[in-house]
Amino acid sequence: MKTSFFNLTLFIKQKKLILLVLLLFLATRLYKISTIPSSVYWDEASIGYNAFSIVRTGLDEWGVEAPLYFKAFGEFKLPVYIYSVTLLAKLFGMSTLVLRLPSVIYSACSIVVLYALTRKLLKNKKVALFTALIFTTTSWFFIFSRTGYEVSAGLFFYLLGLLLMLRKSNVFKQFLGVSAFVLSIYSYNSFVVLAPITLVVVMVFNFLLLDKFKAKKVMLSLVLSAFFVALSFPVYNFAFSAKDSRYKTSSILFEKDKKLATIKKVVLNYMVALNPKYLFLSGDPNSRSQIPNYPQVNLLEGVTLLYGLLHIVKLKNKSDWLILVLLILSILPTSLSKEPQNALRSLPIVPFLAIIEAIGITAFIEKYTKYGRRIALIFVMLVLLFFTNFLVKFYGSYNQLSAEGWQWAYKDIFVSYRVDFENFDHIVVTDHYGQPYIFALYYNAYDPITFRSTLAYNQTRRFATSVVSAFDKYIFTNIDYYNLPSGKSLIFAHPSERMTEIEPKESVYFPNGSLAFIVYEFKK
């Protein structure tokens, strides 16, 4: 009786602790979510406008009904995140909050699934709780879990697939697990590589746990594999056959190199992705992925990661080794990419780093059992201290440091100057910062039917990316005095496109004080 009461008390305590972790997650992700980062970036704007177009007309941006792939800029986006935003937009209307909210929801669910997965694998509640806390507070995960990145959906379904497939799951759960892996593939391109390999590894792991060979298990594995192939075939068919698929344009596998040269590139990329300077000092140089010059893995995470790895090697437990194998596999997508130091594409690494770090912390606590509670409390305080340091920098200076990366300048002109647009025949905007048309559509909630009936294209500026040159009164181009249209124009030129023939009306500055646009009024 006492034992049962103790177990019930412990269960309630565990639930309260994971609930506190989730509350910490939600508080830090939802705070100023619409204003930090300072603007939606082009992919967010594209996702938002496609969702808006479906709600308004039943068709995507380009007039396609219920597409499996969204053409977007010509790179063909995967559907899961866009349809998630569409559902919320239908309920609450389109806004930056609605655009970013699915990422928060998917990421919160990822924390719960990772907690359950860790408990299932390691049978250790302390490791599971520390895993959830570390995953919630790591800077690598932070920005992606509060902005409209499709990877958040992919990561959730990938972790869910792992949870449902591992160990003694029944047949129904295993089919659900395969379905979750398939949904990860329809969410983000990293999982096109990662999901099928992981599925094979999990099946092998499940076989290793069997005491003897079982024909039924072999048959089930074959059926599950066929089920996976059937559901995911459209994605792989498109990824490997379509000329302009995102996977083809971003992967080194489709470069015209000999096989040996490609293998060397993959190995080199793998090493570059694990470069200590990148991981522990400078971080991802893309300001949309990380605070500039902030590490992907902080000092505390680095120390506990090393201790956890040493503990895994020492014990040689099958479940621990599976986590190590999954960590090694999770680096594959970025090693096949043209940008190996890419925090976004390598996000699948982070859950397994968190588990290993939690193993390290728990091993240290159990080594000094006499002071276990005090040591655990110290580690919790240290984790929160490092996280607080990150939050202070993020909320305090991130917008100033990253505004150009988030293409804030386009938001500023399409919002701040909106009332002036009616007074001009043409709104001429530089395309220097990339895809200005989508910001004009998104921030003005522009009617999709009118857009499609008035648009004009430029020639393709870079591989797999079509550029809209104009629609309605909007013109997007390199600014040149001699090519300005007839009529009254409001012109937004990049500083490198300064026109000496016209007196500037005013200037637009980034939050850090650097010049974003020179504004002209001109009648021709």
HELIX and SHEET records of a PDB file:
HELIX    1   1 LYS A    2  LEU A   30  1                                  29    
HELIX    2   2 TRP A   42  THR A   57  1                                  16    
HELIX    3   3 VAL A   80  PHE A   92  1                                  13    
HELIX    4   4 THR A   96  LEU A  122  1                                  27    
HELIX    5   5 LYS A  125  THR A  137  1                                  13    
HELIX    6   6 SER A  139  PHE A  142  1                                   4    
HELIX    7   7 ILE A  143  SER A  145  5                                   3    
HELIX    8   8 VAL A  151  MET A  165  1                                  15    
HELIX    9   9 VAL A  171  ILE A  185  1                                  15    
HELIX   10  10 SER A  190  LEU A  208  1                                  19    
HELIX   11  11 ALA A  215  SER A  241  1                                  27    
HELIX   12  12 ARG A  246  SER A  250  1                                   5    
HELIX   13  13 ILE A  252  PHE A  254  5                                   3    
HELIX   14  14 LYS A  259  ALA A  273  1                                  15    
HELIX   15  15 PRO A  276  LYS A  277  1                                   2    
HELIX   16  16 TYR A  278  SER A  282  3                                   5    
HELIX   17  17 LEU A  299  LEU A  315  1                                  17    
HELIX   18  18 LYS A  318  SER A  330  1                                  13    
HELIX   19  19 LEU A  332  SER A  335  1                                   4    
HELIX   20  20 ILE A  349  LYS A  367  1                                  19    
HELIX   21  21 THR A  369  TYR A  371  5                                   3    
HELIX   22  22 GLY A  372  SER A  402  1                                  31    
HELIX   23  23 TRP A  408  SER A  416  1                                   9    
HELIX   24  24 ARG A  418  ASN A  423  5                                   6    
HELIX   25  25 PRO A  436  TYR A  443  1                                   8    
HELIX   26  26 PRO A  448  THR A  454  1                                   7    
HELIX   27  27 TYR A  481  ASN A  483  5                                   3    
HELIX   28  28 PRO A  495  GLU A  497  5                                   3    
SHEET    1   A 7 ALA A 456  TYR A 457  0                                        
SHEET    2   A 7 VAL A 468  PHE A 471 -1                                        
SHEET    3   A 7 TYR A 474  THR A 477 -1                                        
SHEET    4   A 7 HIS A 426  THR A 430  1                                        
SHEET    5   A 7 LYS A 488  ALA A 493  1                                        
SHEET    6   A 7 LEU A 515  LYS A 523 -1                                        
SHEET    7   A 7 GLU A 506  TYR A 509 -1                                        
END                                                                             
